[in-house]
């Protein structure tokens, strides 16, 4: 069982930065893949970035060069550093963990980028 809690969302102006955190319970280092997803109003949830336990990362084209995903095993925490934010980044951001083939989701944190 994995329990995920996101934090760090808020209101920021375009061009600004935020860092999201996802605190995970359970055996964090055993979680093969963790990722950030987002869902804007009226749209489907979409992948933002993923990070494997082996250190591989993957990003959506829309965030490449602006966002950085990282894992800190000592703190059981996944991060998403978001720079050069745009109004179209406005969404609820969710943390996801895949543990022994089971997907776990957090409840999300809202990011609002004003123009």
N, C-alpha and C positions, 0 to 999 in steps of 0.2 A: 504494500500500500504506500502511495506517495501523496503527500498533501502539499499544495503549492499556494503561496500567498504573494501576490504582486504588490509593489508599492513604487512611488516615485512619479506618478502621473501628476498632471496639473495644467495650468494655463501658461502659455509662453508666446511671445511674439515671434513672427516669422524671422528666421535667421538665428534664433536662439537655440539653446541646448537643454536637454534633460537626460537624466540617467535613470532607467528603470531597473528595479531589482526584483528577483523572484526567489524567495526563500523556500527551500524544499526540505521536507522531513524524509526520513528513511535513509537508505544507503545511496547517498548522492553520487558517489563515484561509480556506482554500479549502473546508474541510469545511462543507457547507451546514447540516446539522442534527446537533447532538450532544445526548445525553440521558442521563438516569439512569433505570434500571429496577431493580426489586427482586424477589426471589423468596424467599418465606417457606417454611419446611419444609412439604412436602405440598401446596403451592399453585403455581399457574402464575406465570410471570414477568409483572410488570405495570409499566406506565409510572408513573414518579414525576414527571419534569419534562423538558422539552426546551428548547433554546435554539438559535435560528438565527444564521447569520452576520450577518444584518441586525438582530439585537437583539431579535427577538420571543421571548417565553417562553410556556410552557404548563405547567400543573400539574394533577396529579390532585386531585380534590376533597378527598381524605383528607389532603392535605398543604398545601393552600392556606392562606396566612397563617402557616405554621410553617417551611416550607422555602423557600430561595432558591437558584436556579441562576444561575451566572454563568460567563462565558468571559473569559479573559485571554490575548489573542492574543500578547502579548510573551513570555509564558512557555509558550505552547502547552499551556495547562492549563484544564480545566473543573472547576468547583467545585460542591459542594452544601452549603450551610449549613443545618443541621438544628437547629431550636430546639424547645423544649417537646416533647421526644421522649416517645413513649408505648410501652408494651410491644408493641403491635401494629405498631410500626415495625420490630421485629426481623426481619431478613432479610439475605440476601446482596445487596449493591448492585453493580450492573453499569453500566459506562459503555459507551455505544454511539455510533458515529460513522457517518454516511452520507456517502460520498465517491464522487461520480460514480455514484450509484445502487447502490453496493455497501455493505453493512452490515458494520461491524467491531465486535467486542465485546472488552472486557477480561475478565480472569479473575475479577473480583469482589473485594469486600472485605466482611467480615462485621460487621454492626452488631447488637449485642445490648443491649436496653433492659430493665433489671430493674425490677420493681414495688416 
